Amino acid sequence: MEQMIEIVVKKGWIKWEERFKTGYKRIDNQHKELVNIINDLYETGVKGDLNNEEVRKSFNQIIKRTIDYATYHFSYEEKIMNAINYSISKEHISKHRAFSLKVVDEINKYENGNSLVIKDFMNFLKEWLLNHIVLDDKKFVAEIKNTLMRMHEDELK
């Protein structure tokens, strides 16, 4: 069986708090990794000088990491939603899509030379992620647990 290693949130702009735990270790670890990536993006994009070519290159790499990891995480959650026939999966998935579209839109503006207001973008990432965990993912994990409990009870009958 695969051993689950606990992801640790490095010190940074976003601090991991107990209230963000969903109770599903793999999803919590993925959330912690997203926090780490956003913290890296903050360190580079807000504290760094984006006029410096090396800083800008690093920032672009972290943006790619952000998009890739968010895509992986959303896909993971959505597979579980389908497997348990999650009652509000359409609503939850639409929030994932809206987030992804907003990020891609902002990045496209940035890559086309339009000003990316980095502090606003960083605040959007932080607020969206933390609110999504507390408001949406906790509901999702509660339904996973209820579904598994019902399945277990059905097996005992």
Buried (B, 14 or more C-beta within 10 A) or exposed (E): EEEEEEBEBEEBBBEBEEEBBBEBEEBBBBBBBBBBBBBBBBBBBBEBEBEEEEBBEBBBEBBEBBBEBBEEBBEEBBEBBEEBEBBEBEEBBEBBEEBBEBBEEBBEBBEEEEEBEBEEBBEBBBEBBBEBBBEBBBBBBEBBEEBEEEEEEEEEE
